[in-house]
Amino acid sequence: MSTDEHGLTVSAGHRAALDHYDAAIHELLHFRAEVDAEARAALDEDPGFPLGNVLAAYLGLLTTEPDDARAASARFGEFRSRVDVSALLPRERAHIAAVERLFAGDFLGCGRLLARIGEEYPRDVLALFVGHQIDFFTGDARALRDRIGGALTAWSTGDRHYGHLLGMYAFGLEESGHYDRSEEVGLRAVKLNPRDVWGVHAVVHTYEMQGRFRHGTAYMDDRLPDWSTGTFLNVHAWWHYALYALESGDTARALEIYDAVLHNPGSAGAAMEMLDAAALLWRVLLDGGDQTARWTALADAWAPKVQEPFYSFNDMHAVMAFVGAGRLAEAERLIADREAYLTRPLPHVTNQAMTARVGLPVCRALLAFGRADHATAVDLLAPIRHHVNDFGGSHAQRDVVQKTLLEAALRAGRLDLARVLVSERINVRPSSPFNWLKHAQISEALGDKATATRARAQAADLRAP
């Protein structure tokens, strides 16, 4: 028996395989593509290496794409047919059980099993990292915070990856609304590891949720080489930069970023990147911008990705693309397919529950908005606005749903609801020009021109250099 970098016992036939595994975990924490090469190298050295096979399975599942999941399932099935699981170490058996829950579509069950591993083995970075991603996919803010917070006392500043855990913890703090603490922990994480893109991402989220777009832009500008290239998070990080541009009133800059990074003919076509592209264009659409050419190219890219149900958060962004491109029939077909999906008994498939509770209502609302049936969009979104986290993503990502509800309420003449929604937003994010501009629109519609004038002046002051 050998031990990994973090002192945990591992079954590996060759030390070289374990070295590649440790290197893969290091790359994984940096969200770098090299994780795939290191994971393959570990299995080349030792095809029966249990945790090497577990890692490869997780990598195939975390893309949220069905083709990747199928390929990973086939590879993992071959491993399972060759191994006597009862002879493995308890931690390895627990990981195999977690992988199997994930292959079965049970995100929540997988997350619970990984939490048990984290309780007994708080230095199991793979369990913590994958569990953190599962918490993100399921929109569980408390678990995003406490899964990592509960492990931190088993670590020290002398551990190479301590800072990366702080980066994850900072994101959990932000999603739980602890913005001051999140900023503090996130800044410390990035100080320890300047290229910790998840730590950078946590700080950027904190500024976004407070409406501190100038702080966010300056922070990202100061660290451009650390986050802008070389990782799986590049597109998402640039999306955040584009959100800051929109908040500052610079739509042209946001679209420049879209064309250069978010979606263009050279894009990889990954669902988790295309959802950022759709989310940015939808925000521009809500503001009245016509981006038909961009929408058409994006809808073409989305079409093959949602042929079957897998992750309802992706479905929402595909519907955005279809609606934005004016391809309402495709949006209707996707919705009809998901309605049929709900008729099948799949009691442990997390995505089915997500689709029923949030995914389908949101998709129907987006389609209604595209048809200018704003009253229906309001009726669909208002009842679920406090639990849209149930289908995953972050507060920043899900804010597009809240903005759609606000805009639909305005256009439907539901001004009392619109006033409530914008009042909530202003009192959480008083530094957001968007919120004050919407306050001005609503006040003017209510006949209160004096308040509208003051609100516009406040937005102008916030955007002033």
C-alpha positions, 0 to 999 in steps of 0.5 A: 500500500502507498499513500497519496500526496495528502497522506491517504492510503491508496491501492495502486500497483505502481508508484508511477500511477499514484504520482500521475494521480497526484498530478491529476488532482493538482491539475483538477484543482486548477481546472486545467485540461492537463488533468485528462492527460494525467488521469490517462497516464495513471491508468496507462501505468496501472489499468486496475488502479481503483482511484484512477478509474474513479477519477476518470469516471468523475471527469466524464460525468462533471461535464453535464453532457450525456455523450461524455457520461455514456463514454465514462460509464462504458469505461468504468463498467469495464473496470468494475467487471475486472475488480473485486470491490470487496477487496478494496480499501473502504474509502475506495469502495465508498468512491465507487458507490458514489460514482455508481449513484452519479451514473444512475442520475442520483446527484443528491445520493452521490453528494451524500456519499461523498459527504460521508467520505469527507467526514471520515477522510477530510483530506480526501481532495477528490471527495471534497472537489467532486462534492463541491461541484455536485453542490453547485449543480444542485444549487445547495448553498449550505453544502457548498459552504459547509462541505468544505468548511467542515474539512478545513481544520484537518488542513494547514497552511503547509499543505500545497492545496490548502489555498485551493480549499479556501477558494472553494470555501470562499465560493460557498460563503458567497453563495450563502450570502456571507459576502464580507467573509467570502471576500476575505477568504477568497483574497487569501486563497488567491494570495496563496495561489495566484492561479487558483481560478476557482478562488478568483472566481469566488471573489468575482462572484462576491463583487457581482452579488454586491453590485461592485462592478468597478471593484470586480473589473479592477480585480480581474484586470490586475490578475488577467494572466492568472484567469484568462487562459489555460483553464476550463473556467476561462469562458466563465471568467470572461462571462463575469467580466462581460457582466461587469461591462453590462452593469457599467453600461458598456454593452458593446464591450460585453458583445466584444467579449462574447465574440472573442471568447464566449461563442465564435466559430472556433468555440469548443462547443461545451455545454457549460460554455454555451450556457454562459453565451446564452445567459449573456445574450439573454440579458442583452435581449431583455434590454431590447438588443437584437442579436439575431445572428449571434443567437442563430449560431448559438442555437445551431450549437445547442441543438445537438446538445439537448436531444435527451434530458440530462441537466435541466439547467442546460435545457433552460439555456438552450431554450434561450438560444432557440427563442432568441433566434426566433426558432420557437418550434424548437423550443416547443419541441424541447419542452414537449420532450421534457414533459414526456420525460416526466411521465417516466418513473425515475424516482432517484434521477435528480434531474427529473425532479429538477425539471419538474420543479423548476426547469420546465416552468422556466423554459415555458416562461422563456417561450412565453416571453419570446411570444410577448406573452408577458403575463404568462411568463410572470404567472410561471416565474413568480411562484418559483422565484424563491426556489430557482436554486433547485435546478443548480447554478449560482446566484449570479447565473440564476439572476437571469431568471429573476431579471426575466421575471422583472422585465415580464412584470414591467411589460405585462403592467404588473407594476406592483409586483415589479416595484416589489422586485426592484425594491428587493434588488436595490436593498440587496445591491444598492451599488447596481446601476441596473437596479436603479434604472429599473426603479426609474422605469417602474416609477415613471410607469407609476406616474412618479416622475420625481422618483424616476429622475432621482433613480436615473441620477443615482444610476448615472452617478454609479456609472460615472468614472 
